């Protein structure tokens, strides 16, 4: 399965009238080659910001979009699956350590929600960092950068709850976006209301902030956003930016300049999450989306059902179907979807549930039609990591993956037991 060209993604499904129905429903590492890795080969001359993306490179095209009814959405969601066409392949990879808390005298041993972007020739990462427990009082967002994945700058604080006026709060990472050539980082601070820091991860009263940078190394002042939907805005095929926020809100814009805090030019649309919860989803959180060549956007949600659920938009986020169960299995964990440079759709995550929340293996599943993720690879499956410091909710050998690609590699950034942060790099020619 190496070196051949796959067809671009295209859904061929029975069509009917969806937009009206949508509007009424939701208006508006084994297999590695070393523990430290080797520097990446020299990049091509293609502009990095144009080709490195999580959801696909902007083509400027305007696809002819189908119109799905609410009934269509139910049936389409049910067809999304990760049934394997055969045994999963252990893919060769390089592994790089980004952050080891043992090497940091600060004593922050809870590190998760990793995010990565490529900007200004740098790999730039961010993550949530607490002392011991998930969403501890004083949990910060840290950032670091590297030119080669081997050597990383000393981590610095990107967002601090004390600077936001609530030293007992916890900052949650919301990732990066490039607007008009500038790099933006987002995060929100919440109050932690448990009887002890991090207990039950009870968060309330979120306040959203951003910082911007022209080089990825120096950052401007921390500033309030005007929207809560500031999580990882990504470009769609038309060039539109789409983002999903906390709760049911999504936002989109066709502007790429003049953006500061997601105000001017942004529009909102809601996904009916309450209906899905009534129908058994349990909870809807940590979403990730992908778009097929016909312009349809699939918003995939983590739930408590051991299956991913999905909402569908036929108009690039202006309206959404209700949220319906898919056949895609899940370990009740965060996952990422996106497009490879050849147009195929990818999933990276932990598809196999177990009661211990081991989140192992970390897998890559690929689809040529946006429905059947049957081409499957094991990225990591070691069970040798030992927790350094005990804490609340520190399950997961390979958790919370974030993914970017370029013309040669896929880079997967994840947390090991929510302590140590690593990147696994896979050559695209091998998948």
Secondary structure, DSSP 8 states (H G I E B T S, - for coil): --S---------------HHHHHHHS---TTBS-SS--------SS-HHHH-BSS--------------HHHHHHHHHH-B---SSS-EE--BEEEEEE-GGG-TT---EEEEEEEEEETTEEEEEEEEESSSTT-TTBEEEEEEESSSSS----EEEE-TTTTT-TTEEEEEEEEEEETTEEEEEEEEEEE-SSSTTGGG-EEEEEEEEEEESSSSS----EE-S-S--EEEEE-TTS-EEEE-STTEEEEES--SS-SSS-TT-EEEE--HHHHIIIII---EEEEEEE-TTS-EEEEEE-SSSEEEEEEESSTTSS----EEEEEE--SS--EEEE-TTS-EEEEE-----TT----SEEEEEESSSSB--EEEEEE-------SS--TT---SSEEEEEEE-SSEEEEEEEETTTEEEEEEEEGGG-
